[in-house]
């Protein structure tokens, strides 16, 4: 019989609805699993990967090969369990003031009859688990073995259709607060079971709340936040974290775990809300992020189409280039040289010529004191030997192949990628993404050309022109910089002209690059060394350019000084929305730590405020394009990629530009949005 805390009837579900409607808020948490056999594309990818693994195995033992198959299948089950579009929800926990419920919908096991038995090889396995000899008898030899646990049948459980039909009124009511830890995952996981769409309002995420209260924590997992907010308490000391194995534990243990997760999520929500609700800036930032989070749900479900055939062809082309490059390198390298091995590169590049090396001088050390061969170290040596540019090219080709071909092929779902977007992984409030990380997608046409519009759609790609420089100008009120934006002049050529004492129309292309470099340097807080490295000028010349720049744009200099004084007094800086960036090292007695914190403070104001503007644009574009049935697919910093039906491209493009605020004046400085349409991401960017 199910424990009293486990919901097993529809009547109990109706009682849950009644309680939560009276309170007006609840936390929820789901447990999911992946069933690979139900997804043809996943089975195809699994079989392809398995075939490759088996072909490379030395052992032909059926048991070893079967173990390999099972390990790989388990990996794919875990992958699907984390895919909200294809996972299967089989537990949901719900909690609110004074109540919590665990609702099973297909847990596989009842209570345990006999525990798992594992032999470490020091004993003879029991009969039936021994190796068979050629004569058909069982071996008496000592060996490893595993006898699975046995369980009673699971108790009767509700069907998913019963559960989600009854609870739908809670999830789809915009006036009821729905709390989750990483609520985007849980909401997307249940979304496929609901007849109505989820509302824009009413979601709350404890990860994001904690990030707004303190963006400097090392981790934002549930156990991390419980320990941080409750004096190091280990909430899972009894059974541990069971999420990955919950379908393989006894029913009562799974139910207890579901209760723990959702109760702690509710408790964290109540505690964090107290820290936010009466601080207007923090509350503004949270409300903004929660609306963005709802937009992200749609983006992640929609995904962005990829031309799989072109990706496969690109993979072959990269393989050919790498083979040719390896042949070219062999003219200079000894037999057995491995361009993927740091040790191999260190020995050959820096060993004395008399010992068979190139005798190059190392310019950088690793943390352990070895000669570094990372990209920065190799760049220093680029002109020292013909092999160095080849090694740099090899690293780039290898990265593109492994990350943007092999890596992306495994993440395709029906020829689309569904990246995850995160609101809590950057200190400044910028969005980040993973699986894949679209912020790192190369800007050259080779990779971006693989990302295309859905059938009968066109891509609109819009971004802000010099958004961070404009934000810096909004805050600093610098007259010279304001003039360029108000008169719609080229800010980079204008900066170069002021620094070099020229007229803007006299500035060469190379000098414009210098102006661009120093413009962005001021926004990101770099120094002369960085400017010299990015523009090719000497460090002394870079220092002269920067000094002259700050003389010409003296308003920026004064603003930075004022902000740093205020930040040191308060311990934090704020963005346009009120988000805080806390920098305790602003008061450090260590000069280098304090200087770094000062650079971070200015960068946080500028980059964080630019992120605020881009988030508002996402919310407004999402709403404005609904009549066109257009979908936001990707956000990369100040850039939005949207799929629009072919018949309304021109009209939707204008609506999108307006929704992003083209021409809108903030603190005296207008925003400028550029937008282009095409079939692929690269075409729309003109690259």
N, C-alpha and C positions, 0 to 999 in steps of 0.2 A: 504493500500500500504506500502511496506517495506521502512524503513528509507533509505536515500541516502547512508549511510555508510555500509549497509548490501548488500553482494554480492548475487545476485539471478539469474545470467545467466552464461552460459559457456563462453561467450565472455569476461565477466569481469574476469573470472579465467585466461584466456589466457593473459589478460593484466597484471595481478598479476605476472605471470610467466615471462613476458618480463621485467617488472620493476626489479624484484629480480635478474634475470640473469645479468642485467647490473650492479647492485650494488654488487652482490656476497655474500650477507649474509642476513639472516632474522631471526626473532624470531617467534616462534609459540607456541600456547597453546590450549589444547583441553578441552572440557567439556564432561563428560561421564555420562551414567546412567546404571543401572543394570536391566535387565528384567529376573526375576527369573524363570518365566514359560518356558523360552527357554532352560533351562539347567536341565536335568533330575536329575543329582546328587545334584544340589542345591535344587531342589524341594523336593527330598527325605530327605535331611538333614533338610530343613525347616519343613517338616511335622513331622519328628521325634522330633524335638525340640518343635514344637507346641503341639504335643500330650503330651509331658512331662509337659509343662507349664499348659495345661488345666487340667491334672489329679491332679495337686497340688493346683488348685484354689478352694477356698471356695465358691465363688460366682458362681451361675448357671445362672445369668442373660445373655440372648443372646447378649445384647448390650455391656456388660462388656467383655464378651468372644470374641466378634467380634473386640472390640478395642484392646484386647490383640493380636489377630491374625494380625491386621493391623500394630501394633507396631513391631511385630516380622518380618513381611514381609518387612517393611521399613528397618529394620536392615540388612536383607539379600540383599535388593536392593542396599543399600550403600556398602555392602561388594563386590558385583559384580561390582559396578561402579568403585571400586578401583582395580579391577583385569584386567590388560591389555589384558589377553588372552580371556576374556569373556565379557568385557564391551562393550557398544555401544557408539561410538562417534557421538554426534549430534550437536556440534558447534566446529569450529576451528577458532582461531584468528591468523592473520599473520600481522607482522609489520616489517618495515625496515626504513631507513632514509626518513623522510618526508611522510610516508604512514602507514596506518593501515586498515585492513579489518576484518569484522566479517562475517563468512560463516555459516549459519544455515543449518542443514540437518535433520529436523524432530522435531523442537521445537513444543511442544504440544499446546501452547496457543497463542492467539492473544492479543489484548489490553484488559484491564480489564473493564468490564461493571459495576459490583458491587463488592465492597470489601468484604472480609470475615467478618462475624459478630460472635462474641463470647460473650456468656453470662456467667457471673461469679457466677451465683446462686442467685443474689439479685433481679432478676426480673423473671416474667413469660415468658417462651419461646413463640415465635410467633406460630400461628396455623400451624400444620404440624410438629412441632418439640417438641411437648409436649408428656409426658408419657400417654399411653392409660390406662384408667381404665377398670375394669372388665366388665362394661356395654357397653364398646366400645366408650365411650366419652373421650374427651381429658381433662387431669388434668389442673386445674387452679393454681397449686402449683408453687412456685418459684423453679427454677432448672437451672443447667448449660446446655448450649447448644452451638452448633457450626453450623453456616450456611456457607457453602463453598463459596468462591468468584466465580463469573461468568465471562466468557471471550468471546470475539469474536473469530471466527475461526482463526487459524494462517494463515499468508500469504503463497503464494506458495514458496516452497523451493527446492533447488537442491537435487538430489539423491547422496548418498555417493559414488556410483560408478562413477558418473560424476566428482565429486570433486577430488577424489583421483587418478583417471585416468589422469586428467589434471595436478595435482600438483606433480605426481610421479617423474617427471624429476627433480624437485627441491630437494626432499627428498633423491633421489638416486644418486645425483651428488656429488662425494667426494670433488669437488673443491668449492662447495658452503657451507658456514658456516651456520649451523642450530642450533639456540640458543633456549634454553628452561630453565625454572625454574623447576628443577627436570626433565630434558629433557628425562631421561631414561623412565619414566612413559609415557610421551606423545608420544615418538617415538615407544615404544612397543604397545601403544594403537592403533596407526595408521598402524603399520606394517602388521597387518592381512588383511588390505584392499589393499595392494600393490602387484603388480605382481612380481616386482624385490625385491631382498634383500637389506637391508640398507647397505651402505658402511662402512668400518672401520673408515674412516676419516671424519672430517667435523662437528663433534658435539661439542657444547659448553654448559656448564651448569652454570648458575649464582650462584647456591648454592655452587658448588665446587669452582668457582672463588672467591667468598666471603670468603670461608674457607681458601683458600690459601693466601688471603690478610690479613685475621684476623681469626684465629682459636679459639679465646676466646669469641666469641659472645654466648649469651644464646640461641638464636633461629636463624634459617636460613630460616624461612618461607618468602614468598614474602612480606608480610606486615612488618615483622621484618627488612628486608633489605632495604625497601623503607624508613622506619623511620630512620634507622641507617645512610643511605647515603644522605638523604635529610632533615636533621635537624628536625627529629621527625614528618615529614609530614604524615598525615593520608589520604592515597589515596582513601579510601573507605568510607569516612565520609557520603556521600550522601545516599547510599543504603545499605552499609555494605557488608560483604563477602557473596556472593550468591551461591558459588560453590555447596553446598549440596542441595540447594533448587531451583537451576536455572531452572529446568524443570517445576516449578510451579509458575513462575513469568511472568508478561506480556512480550511479545516479545521484545518491545523496551528497557525495563529494562535489559533483558538478553543480548541484543546486546551491550548495553553500558558497561555492566560488562565485556564481552569478549574483547572489545576494551581496557578497562583499564588494564586488566591482561597482555595482550600481549604488549601494549605500554610500561608499566613499566618494563617488562622483557627486552625489547630492550634497554630502557634507562639505566637500571642497567648494561647490558652487555657492553655498550659503556663506561660507567664510570669506571667499574672494569677493563676493558681491558687496559685503560690508566695507571692504577696502576701496571699492570703486564708486559706489552709488552717489556719494556726496562730493566727489571730486570731478568737477564738470569736464575738465580736459580729458581725464581718463575715461569718463563715461562716454564722451563724444567719440573717442578713439575706439572704444569697444562697440558702440552702436554701428559705427562705420564698418568695422571689421566683420560684424555679424551679417550685415547686408552683403558685403563682398563674399563672405563664406557661402551664402545662398547662391550667388552667381557662379561661384566655383563648382558647386554641385552640378549645375547644368553643363558647365564647360567640361568637366571630367566625364560626365555621362555621354556627352556628344562626341568627344574625341576629335582628332584631325586625321583625315584620310592620307594614306601614304601609297605611292605607286610601288607596290612590292616587286614587280618584275624589274623596274628600273633600279631598285635597291640591290637585287640579286646581281644584275649586270655590273653595277658599280663595285660590288664586292669582288667580282672576277677581275675587273680592271685594276683594282687596288692590289690584288694578289699578283698580277702580272708586273705591275710597277715595282712591287717589293722584291720580286724575283730578279728583275733587271738591276735594281739597286744593290741587291746582295752580290750580284756578279761584279758590279763596278767596285764595290768595297773590297772584294777579294784580291784586287790588284795591289792593295796596300796592306791588307791584314794577313796575319799568319793563319795556317790551317787550324780549324776549330774555333776561330774567333766568333763570338756570339754577340750580335748588336743589342740583344735584349738583356744581356747579363752585365750588371754594373761592375762586377768583379773583373770580367773579361775586358771591359772598356778601361777600367782604372789601370789594370796591369799593362795593357798595350799602349795607352796614351802617355802614361807618366813614367813608365820604366825607362831606364837609360838606353840610349841607342846601342851601346855595347852589349846590353843584355837582351837585345831584340825588340825594344820598344821604340816609341817615337821621341821620347825625351822631352815632352812638352811640360811646361810649368803650370801647376795647378793654381787656380785663382780663388778656389772656394773649398771649404771643408764641410763634411757632414757633421751631424750632432755628435757622432762617435769619433770624429777626428780624421776620418778617411778623406781622400781626394774626391770631391764631388763631381759627378758626371750628369747632373740634372740639366735641364734646358738652359737655365741662367749661366751655369758654369761653362757649357759648351758654346754659348753665344760669345763669351769672352774670347774663346779660342777659334772663332769661326774662320779667321783669315790665317791661322797658324799652319794649317795643313789641309789638303783637298779632302781628306776623310771626314773632317768635322762637319761640313755642310751636308754630307751624305748621312751622317748619323742623325743630324737634326731632321732631315727629311724623312728618314726611316721612322723616327719617333712620331712624327706627325702622321705619316701613313698608317702606322700601327694603331695609333689612337683613333683615327677616323674609322678604320676597318673594325676594330673591336667594339668601339662605342656606338658608332652611328650606322653600322651595317649589321654585324653579328648581334650586337646588343639589342638593336631596335627590332630586328626580325623576330626575336623571341618574345617581344612585348606586343606584337601586332594582334589585335582582336578584330577579325573580319576586315583585315586590311586597314585598320585605323589604330592610331596610338591614343591612349587615354592617360596622359600624365597626371600626376598628383601635384596640386598646388598647395603651398603652405604659408600660413600667416604668422608662424611663431619661430621661424628659423633664422631670421636676420634681426640684428639689434636695432636697425633703423626703421623697421616696419615694412621694408620692401617685401614683395612676394618672392618666393623661391619655388622651384619645381623639382620633381624627381620622377624617375621611371618613365620617360627620360628627363634629364635636366635640360629643359629647352633654353634656359639662360646661356648655356654653353654651346648651343648649336652653332657651328661655324657660319659666318655671314656670307661665305662664298656660295656661288650658285649651285655647286655640285651637290651639297647636302640639302639646302633649302628647296631646290627644285623637286625633291622627292615629296614634299608636303604640298598637297593639291586640294582643290575645291571638291566637294561632293558632287555627284552627278546632277546636272541641271542647275548648278550653283556657280557663283563667282566669289573669289576671295577679295575682301576689302582689307587692306593693310594700312592702318593709320598710326601716326606717332606724333609726339610733340617735338617741335623744333627748339633745341637748346633749353629744355625744360629746367635743368638744374641751374644754368646760368641765369635764367629769368627769375627763378626762385631766389637766388642770391641777390639779385637786383631788387626784388620786392622787399627783402629785409633790410638791405644796406642803403637803399635810396640813392645810390651813387649816380651823380648827374651825368657823367660821361657815358657810363654803361646804359643808363636809362634812355639817353638820346638815341643810341643805336637801335634799341628795341622799339621805341616810339616812332622812329622814322623808317623802320623796317630796313635798316642797313645790315650789311654783312658784319656780324659781331666779331668774327675771327680776323677778317681783313682790317676792321676798324681798330681792334686791339693791337694788331701788329703795327698799324700806321702810327698810333699814339706812342707805342714803345720805341719805335725806330725813328720817330720824327718825320714821317712821310705823310703824303696824302693817301687816302684809301685806294684811289685808282692807280697809285704808283707801286702798290704792294705786289710782289711776285707770288707765284704759287707756293714756293718754298717758304717765303716769309709769312704767308697766310697760315701755313702749317705750324709755324712758330707761334703765331697768335693763338691758334686753336689749342696748342699744347699748353700754353701758359694760362689760357682761360680755364681749361678743365683742371689744371693743377690747382688753381685757387679754390675750385669747388671741392676737390678731393683732398686737399691738404698736403700735397706732395712738396718736395723741395728741389733745389738746384740739381742734385744728382739725378733725380727722376726725369726732370726736363731735359737734361743733357742726354740721357739714355734714349728717350723717346724721339728726340728731334735731331740728334747727331751733332749738336754743337758741344763745345767744351764746357766743363763744369763752371769755369770762371765766367765764361760768356753767359751761361744760363743764370748765374747769380746776378749779373748785371741786368739781364732782361727782366728778372723777377723784381728786382729793386725798382727799376724804372716803371714797371707795370703798376706797382703799388703806389708810386708817386702820381701816376696818371689817374688811377682809380682809387683815390684816397678815401672815398666813402666806404669802400669795402674794408680797407685797413681799419678805419675807426669802428665800423660795425663789429668786426671780428674781435677787436680788443674789448669792446663793451660786453659782447656775449660771453666771452671767457670770464670776465670779472663776475657777471651775474651767475654763470654756471658754477664758479668756484664757491660762491656764497650759498647757492641752493643745492649743489651736488648733482644737478641735472640740467639739460636743455629741453626745450619743447618744440614740436613741429606745429604746422598750421592747424592740425586737428586737435592738438593738445596732448599728443603722445609724448611720453617722456623718454629720454635717453640718459640713464644714470651713469655717472663717470666718477667713482670715488677717487680715482688716481689723479683727479684735478688738483687735489691737495697733497699729493705725494711730495716727499722731500727728495725723491730721486728725480733729477732734472729730465732724464730721458723718458721716464714713465709719465711725468707731468706734461712734457711736450707732446707725446703721443696722444694723451687724453685730450689735450687742447685741439689737436687736429681732428680727433674723432668727434669732438663736440660740434665743430663747425660742419663737418661732413654729415653728422646726424641731423642737424637742422635743415641743411640743404637737401640731402638725399631723402630724408624722412618726409619733408614737406612735398617734394616731388612725388613721392609714393602716395601721399594723401590725395594729391590732385588726380593721379592715375586711378586710384581706387574709386574716387567719386565718379570718374569717367566710366569705369566698368559698370557701376550701379546704374548710371543714367543711360548708357548705351544699351544695356540689357533691357531696360524698360522701354526706351524709345523705339527699338527695332522689333518689338513684339508684333506690331501690326504687319510687318513684312515677313514674319516667320523666319527671321534671320537669327543666327546663333553665333555667340562669341566662342571661338575655338581655342585661342591661345593669348596669353598676356606675357610679354617679355619686357619688363621694366616700364618704359614709356610707350610701348607699342602694343596695339590690339590687332588681332587677326580675326576677321568675321566672315562667315559664309552667308551669302545672300542669294535668294532665288534669281535666276538670270533675268527674269522679266521686270525686275524693279531695282536694278543695280544703281542707276543714276540717282533716283529718288532716295534710296536708302543711304547712299554715300553722303548726300547732303545732310540727311538727318543725323547720321553718325558723327560727321564733323561738328555739327551744331551741338550735339549731345556731349561731345568731348570738350566743348567750351571754346571753340575757335573764336578769337576776338574778345573773349571775356576778359575783363580787366580785374586783376587782383593786386591790391596794394599799389595801384598806379601802373602796373606792367601788364600788357596784353598777352594772352596765350595764343600760340600759333600751332595749328594742326595741319599736317600734310597727309593726304590719303590717296592711294592708288588701287586700281583693280586689276586682277589678272587671274589666270587659272592656277598658278602656283605661287608659293610664298616668295620665291626668288624673283619671278617676273614682276610681282607687285612692288618689290623693292628696287627694281631696275638694276639687279645684279645677276 
